[in-house]
Amino acid sequence: MLPVNQARLQIHFCVLLWGFTAILGKLITLQALPLVWWRMLLVTGALLMVPRVRRQLRAMSWRLIGAYAGIGVLVSLHWLTFYAAIKLSNASVGATCIALGPVFLAFIEPWLARRKFDPRELLIGVAVVPGVGVVVGGVPVDMRIGIAVGVLSALFVALFGSLNKRMVESGDPLTVTFIELGTGTVFLTLLAPLLPHQGALFVLPGLHDALLLLALAFGCTLLPFTLALVALRHMSAFGTQMVTNLEPVYAIVLAIVLLGEQHELDGWFYAGVAVILAAVFMHPLLNRRARSTTQPELLGTAESHSMVD
């Protein structure tokens, strides 16, 4: 098999695994805060065992570590609101909201990454608006708070994604992920007393939740992270973006097959999803330029994996 074809299959497999994060978020019985805390702690602990991470960390300046630590706080807030959205609604709604990340990115990145605003990207934002309206109309009233929290999560994706883009050449991807998730773990530990309704952090999960947390941390975070880093060497930025945009599609299909969520939502929801995804897929088409750089830093820290700028 040609390297590019193998890489394409690997990326699709990675996106499928990322799609499972929403499903696991629904199946794990822990509240969003302890769920995210355990996921971050497990991934951080695993990365600390990698000699390359320890070497790169020692070589990195304190200023750079501090910058990535600040981004790590945004990452933790993204994951916290993403899983809170799933708990308040369902996996399909959470995945759909995260698809709005590239839309927010189109408006926030020019400001944070200090690049010129592209008016074509305004078209994407305008095209998404009716889709969001239709999605809201197709969701039961008691789930709509989940949409609001999910949109906030997509905003956090755009914020830390834009900041990571400014520093794309400044650190090794594994080390950056270790710093960001490690900081996120500490931040959530400090945040926990302010959110007592989210449950205790330090209570060991039961066997059911423990197994699913291990699958989430290693099968849906570290494994696709590693595979994607290899695959990105053989794929164009455009091709990578087009495949990763399929993540909410995979998540929604998995939610239908495994959770039967189509019975909780009506046809208007799926019509709105189609409008949103059409707009999201417009982004790489409108900005198709030959680029060799990607953003591997985002691979380990987002449910929305917009890896090319």
Summary of the structure (lengths in Angstrom):
residues: 309
radius of gyration: 18.3
end to end distance: 28.7
largest distance: 53.7
contacts: 1127
relative contact order: 0.22
helix: 78%
strand: 0%
